[in-house]
């Protein structure tokens, strides 16, 4: 077999029907980790309860918690998991 034939053989397309990526952690594990997080946990509870924390109460929370809460229009719970909306601006 000469080099050109070998090159043609190497450049033939491969056929892939489907690739499935299995999650490394389950949704329940994500929920548990988020609930246990010192910043996310507060925000999740406020969203679940529909509560609006008072400004004085917010002052007692970490900067990360306050920053996350400031994003409330863009975050929500999806099946109990805190997610951020992704917007496409044209």
RODOLO-263760 format. One record per residue: residue in three letters; z, y, x of N, C-alpha, C, O in turn; residue number from 1. Coordinates in Angstrom, 1 decimal. Atoms other than C-alpha are relative to their C-alpha. Layout:
N
code, nzz, nyy, nxx, cazz, cayy, caxx, czz, cyy, cxx, ozz, oyy, oxx, pos
Ala, Z, Y, X, Z, Y, X, Z, Y, X, Z, Y, X, NUM
...
//
This chain:
90
code, nzz, nyy, nxx, cazz, cayy, caxx, czz, cyy, cxx, ozz, oyy, oxx, pos
Unk, 0.0, -1.2, 0.9, 0.0, 0.0, 0.0, 0.0, 1.2, 0.9, 0.8, 1.3, 1.8, 1
Unk, 0.0, -1.2, -0.8, -0.9, 3.3, 1.5, 1.0, 1.1, -0.5, 1.5, 0.9, -1.6, 2
Unk, -1.0, -1.1, 0.3, 1.2, 6.5, 1.4, -0.2, 0.7, -1.3, 0.7, 1.0, -2.0, 3
Unk, 0.3, -0.7, 1.2, -0.6, 8.1, -1.5, 0.3, -0.9, -1.2, 0.8, -0.4, -2.2, 4
Unk, -0.4, 0.9, 1.1, -0.1, 5.0, -3.7, 1.5, 0.0, -0.2, 2.0, 0.0, -1.3, 5
Unk, -1.4, 0.0, 0.1, 3.5, 4.9, -2.8, 0.6, 1.3, -0.6, 1.5, 1.3, -1.4, 6
Unk, -0.5, -1.3, 0.5, 3.9, 8.7, -3.6, -0.3, 0.0, -1.5, 0.6, 0.4, -2.3, 7
Unk, 0.2, 0.0, 1.4, 2.3, 8.1, -7.0, 1.0, -0.9, -0.7, 1.5, -0.6, -1.8, 8
Unk, -1.0, 0.9, 0.6, 4.7, 5.2, -7.7, 1.3, 0.7, -0.1, 2.1, 0.6, -1.1, 9
Unk, -1.2, -0.7, 0.0, 7.6, 7.4, -6.8, 0.1, 1.2, -1.0, 1.2, 1.6, -1.4, 10
Unk, 0.1, -1.2, 0.9, 6.5, 10.3, -9.1, -0.2, -0.4, -1.4, -0.3, 0.5, -2.3, 11
Unk, 0.1, 0.4, 1.3, 6.1, 8.2, -12.2, 1.2, 0.5, -0.8, 2.3, 0.4, -0.3, 12
Unk, -1.1, -0.5, 0.8, 8.2, 9.6, -15.0, 0.9, -1.2, -0.4, 0.5, -2.3, -0.7, 13
Unk, -1.0, 1.0, 0.5, 11.4, 7.7, -16.0, 0.2, 0.2, -1.5, 0.0, 1.4, -2.0, 14
Unk, -0.2, -0.1, 1.4, 12.1, 7.0, -19.6, 1.5, -0.1, -0.3, 2.2, -1.0, 0.1, 15
Unk, -1.4, -0.1, 0.4, 15.5, 8.0, -21.0, 0.0, 0.2, -1.5, -0.6, 1.2, -2.0, 16
Unk, -0.1, -0.1, 1.5, 16.1, 7.4, -24.7, 1.1, 0.9, -0.4, 0.9, 1.7, -1.3, 17
Unk, -1.1, -0.7, 0.5, 19.5, 8.9, -25.0, 1.1, 0.0, 1.0, 1.3, -1.0, 1.7, 18
Unk, -1.2, -0.1, -0.9, 22.4, 10.2, -22.9, 1.1, 0.4, -0.9, 1.0, 1.5, -1.6, 19
Unk, -1.2, -0.3, 0.7, 25.8, 10.3, -24.5, 1.1, 0.3, 0.9, 1.5, -0.6, 1.8, 20
Unk, -1.2, -0.4, -0.9, 28.7, 12.1, -22.8, 1.2, -0.2, -0.9, 1.4, 0.4, -1.9, 21
Unk, -1.2, 0.3, 0.7, 32.0, 10.7, -24.0, 1.1, 1.0, 0.5, 1.2, 1.2, 1.7, 22
Unk, -1.1, -1.0, -0.4, 34.9, 13.2, -24.0, 1.1, -0.8, 0.8, 1.4, -1.9, 0.6, 23
Unk, -1.0, 0.6, -0.8, 37.5, 12.6, -21.4, 1.4, 0.0, -0.7, 2.3, -0.8, -0.4, 24
Unk, -1.3, -0.1, 0.8, 40.3, 13.6, -23.8, -0.4, 0.1, -1.5, -1.5, 0.6, -1.8, 25
Unk, 0.3, 0.0, 1.4, 40.5, 13.3, -27.5, 0.4, 1.4, -0.6, 1.1, 2.2, 0.0, 26
Unk, -0.3, -1.2, 0.8, 40.8, 16.1, -30.1, 1.5, 0.1, -0.1, 2.1, 1.2, 0.0, 27
Unk, -1.4, 0.0, 0.2, 44.4, 15.1, -30.7, 0.7, 0.4, 1.3, 1.7, 1.1, 1.3, 28
Unk, -0.6, -0.3, -1.3, 45.2, 15.4, -27.0, -0.2, 1.5, 0.3, 0.7, 2.2, 0.8, 29
Unk, 0.2, -1.4, -0.2, 43.6, 18.9, -26.9, 1.0, 0.8, -0.8, 1.6, 1.8, -0.4, 30
Unk, -1.0, -0.7, 0.9, 45.7, 20.0, -29.9, 1.4, 0.0, 0.6, 2.1, 1.0, 0.6, 31
Unk, -1.3, 0.1, -0.6, 48.8, 18.7, -28.2, 0.2, 0.9, 1.2, 1.2, 1.6, 1.3, 32
Unk, -0.1, -0.8, -1.2, 48.1, 20.4, -24.9, 0.0, 1.5, -0.4, 0.7, 2.3, 0.2, 33
Unk, 0.0, -1.4, 0.4, 47.3, 23.7, -26.7, 1.3, 0.4, -0.6, 1.8, 1.4, -0.3, 34
Unk, -1.3, -0.3, 0.7, 50.4, 23.5, -28.8, 1.1, 0.2, 1.0, 2.1, 0.9, 0.8, 35
Unk, -1.0, 0.0, -1.0, 52.5, 22.9, -25.7, -0.1, 1.2, 1.0, 0.8, 1.5, 1.7, 36
Unk, 0.2, -1.1, -0.9, 51.0, 25.8, -23.8, 0.8, 1.2, -0.4, 0.9, 1.5, -1.6, 37
Unk, -0.9, -1.1, 0.4, 53.4, 28.7, -23.6, -0.7, 1.2, -0.6, -0.1, 2.0, -1.3, 38
Unk, 0.7, -1.2, 0.6, 50.7, 31.3, -24.5, -0.8, -0.4, -1.2, -0.7, 0.2, -2.3, 39
Unk, 0.8, 0.5, 1.1, 48.3, 29.3, -26.7, 0.8, -0.4, -1.2, 0.5, -0.2, -2.4, 40
Unk, -0.8, 0.6, 1.1, 51.1, 27.7, -28.7, 0.4, 1.1, -1.0, 0.4, 0.8, -2.2, 41
Unk, -0.4, -1.1, 0.9, 52.3, 31.1, -30.1, -1.2, 0.4, -0.9, -1.0, 0.5, -2.1, 42
Unk, 1.2, -0.5, 0.7, 48.8, 32.2, -31.1, -0.4, -1.1, -1.1, -0.8, -0.7, -2.2, 43
Unk, 0.4, 1.1, 1.0, 48.0, 28.8, -32.8, 1.0, 0.0, -1.2, 0.5, -0.1, -2.3, 44
Unk, -0.9, 0.0, 1.1, 51.2, 29.0, -34.8, -0.2, 1.2, -0.9, -0.2, 1.1, -2.2, 45
Unk, 0.2, -1.2, 0.8, 50.5, 32.6, -35.9, -1.3, -0.2, -0.9, -1.3, 0.2, -2.0, 46
Unk, 1.3, 0.2, 0.8, 46.9, 31.6, -37.0, 0.3, -1.0, -1.1, -0.2, -0.9, -2.2, 47
Unk, -0.3, 1.0, 1.0, 48.2, 28.5, -38.8, 0.8, 0.6, -1.2, 0.4, 0.3, -2.4, 48
Unk, -0.8, -0.5, 1.0, 50.8, 30.4, -40.7, -0.5, 1.3, -0.6, 0.0, 1.8, -1.7, 49
Unk, 0.6, -1.3, 0.5, 48.6, 33.5, -41.3, 0.9, 1.2, 0.3, 0.8, 2.2, -0.4, 50
Unk, -1.0, -1.1, -0.3, 51.4, 35.6, -39.7, -0.6, 1.0, 1.0, -1.5, 0.7, 1.8, 51
Unk, 0.4, -1.1, -0.9, 50.8, 38.9, -38.0, 1.3, 0.4, 0.8, 2.2, 0.9, 0.2, 52
Unk, -1.2, -0.3, -0.7, 53.4, 39.3, -35.2, 0.2, 1.5, 0.1, -0.8, 2.3, 0.2, 53
Unk, -0.3, -1.4, 0.0, 55.1, 42.7, -35.1, -0.2, 0.5, 1.5, -0.2, -0.3, 2.4, 54
Unk, 0.2, -0.6, -1.3, 54.4, 45.1, -32.2, 1.2, -0.3, 0.9, 1.0, -0.5, 2.1, 55
Unk, -1.2, 0.2, -0.8, 58.0, 44.8, -31.0, 0.1, -1.5, 0.5, 0.5, -1.7, 1.6, 56
Unk, 0.0, 1.4, -0.4, 57.8, 41.0, -31.0, -1.1, -0.3, 1.0, -0.8, -1.1, 2.0, 57
Unk, 1.1, 0.2, -1.0, 54.5, 41.1, -29.1, 0.4, 0.5, 1.4, 0.0, -0.1, 2.4, 58
Unk, -0.5, -0.6, -1.3, 56.2, 43.2, -26.4, 0.8, -1.1, 0.8, 0.8, -1.0, 2.0, 59
Unk, -0.9, 1.0, -0.6, 58.5, 40.2, -25.7, -0.9, -1.2, 0.5, -0.4, -2.0, 1.2, 60
Unk, 0.8, 1.1, -0.4, 55.5, 37.9, -25.1, -0.8, 0.3, 1.3, -0.8, 1.5, 1.7, 61
Unk, 0.7, -0.2, -1.3, 53.5, 37.4, -21.9, -1.3, 0.8, -0.2, -1.8, 0.9, -1.3, 62
Unk, 1.3, -0.7, 0.0, 50.4, 39.5, -21.0, -1.1, -0.9, -0.5, -2.0, -0.5, -1.2, 63
Unk, 1.0, 0.9, 0.4, 48.3, 36.4, -21.5, 0.0, -0.2, -1.5, -1.0, -0.3, -2.2, 64
Unk, -0.1, 0.1, 1.5, 49.6, 35.9, -25.1, -0.5, 1.2, -0.7, -1.3, 1.1, -1.6, 65
Unk, 0.4, -1.2, 0.6, 49.1, 39.5, -25.9, -1.6, 0.2, 0.1, -2.2, 0.6, -0.9, 66
Unk, 1.5, -0.1, -0.2, 45.5, 39.5, -24.4, -0.7, -1.0, -0.9, -1.7, -0.6, -1.5, 67
Unk, 0.7, 0.9, 0.9, 44.6, 36.4, -26.4, 0.1, 0.4, -1.4, -0.9, 0.3, -2.1, 68
Unk, -0.1, -0.5, 1.4, 46.0, 37.8, -29.6, -0.9, 1.1, -0.3, -1.4, 1.3, -1.4, 69
Unk, 0.9, -1.2, 0.2, 43.9, 40.9, -29.1, -1.4, -0.5, -0.3, -2.3, 0.3, -0.8, 70
Unk, 1.3, 0.5, 0.3, 40.9, 38.6, -29.4, -0.1, -0.7, -1.3, -1.1, -1.4, -1.6, 71
Unk, -0.1, 0.7, 1.3, 41.8, 37.4, -32.9, -1.3, 0.0, -0.8, -1.7, -1.0, -1.4, 72
Unk, 1.3, 0.0, 0.8, 38.5, 38.5, -34.5, -1.0, -1.1, 0.6, -1.8, -1.6, -0.2, 73
Unk, 1.0, 0.9, -0.6, 36.7, 36.2, -32.0, 0.6, -1.4, 0.1, -0.2, -2.3, 0.5, 74
Unk, -0.6, 1.4, -0.1, 39.1, 33.2, -32.1, 0.4, -0.5, -1.3, 0.7, 0.3, -2.2, 75
Unk, -0.5, 0.6, 1.3, 40.0, 30.8, -34.8, 0.3, -1.5, 0.3, 0.1, -2.0, 1.4, 76
Unk, -0.3, 1.5, -0.1, 41.2, 27.2, -35.4, -1.2, -0.8, -0.6, -1.6, -0.5, -1.7, 77
Unk, 1.1, 0.9, 0.4, 38.5, 24.6, -35.7, 0.6, -1.4, 0.0, 0.8, -2.0, 1.0, 78
Unk, -0.7, 1.3, 0.1, 40.1, 21.4, -37.0, 1.3, -0.1, 0.8, 1.6, -1.1, 1.4, 79
Unk, -1.3, -0.1, -0.7, 43.4, 22.6, -35.5, -0.1, 0.3, 1.5, 0.9, 0.4, 2.2, 80
Unk, 0.2, -0.3, -1.4, 41.9, 23.4, -32.1, -0.4, 1.5, 0.2, -1.3, 1.9, -0.5, 81
Unk, 0.3, -1.4, -0.3, 41.8, 27.0, -30.8, -1.3, 0.1, 0.7, -1.5, -0.4, 1.8, 82
Unk, 1.4, -0.2, -0.6, 38.2, 28.0, -30.1, -0.3, 1.5, -0.1, 0.2, 2.3, -0.9, 83
Unk, 0.4, -1.4, 0.0, 36.5, 31.3, -29.4, -1.5, -0.1, -0.5, -2.3, -0.9, -0.1, 84
Unk, 1.4, -0.1, 0.5, 33.3, 32.3, -31.2, -0.9, 0.5, 1.1, -0.5, 1.3, 1.9, 85
Unk, 1.0, -0.5, -0.9, 30.2, 32.7, -29.2, -1.0, 0.8, -0.8, -1.6, 0.2, -1.7, 86
Unk, 0.9, -0.8, 0.7, 28.0, 35.5, -30.3, -1.2, 0.2, 0.8, -1.1, 0.4, 2.0, 87
Unk, 1.2, -0.3, -0.7, 24.4, 36.0, -29.4, -0.4, 1.4, -0.5, -0.7, 1.7, -1.6, 88
Unk, 0.4, -1.4, 0.3, 23.5, 39.7, -29.2, -1.4, 0.2, 0.4, -1.8, -0.1, 1.6, 89
Unk, 1.5, -0.2, -0.3, 19.8, 40.5, -29.4, -0.3, 1.5, 0.2, -1.4, 1.8, 0.4, 90
//
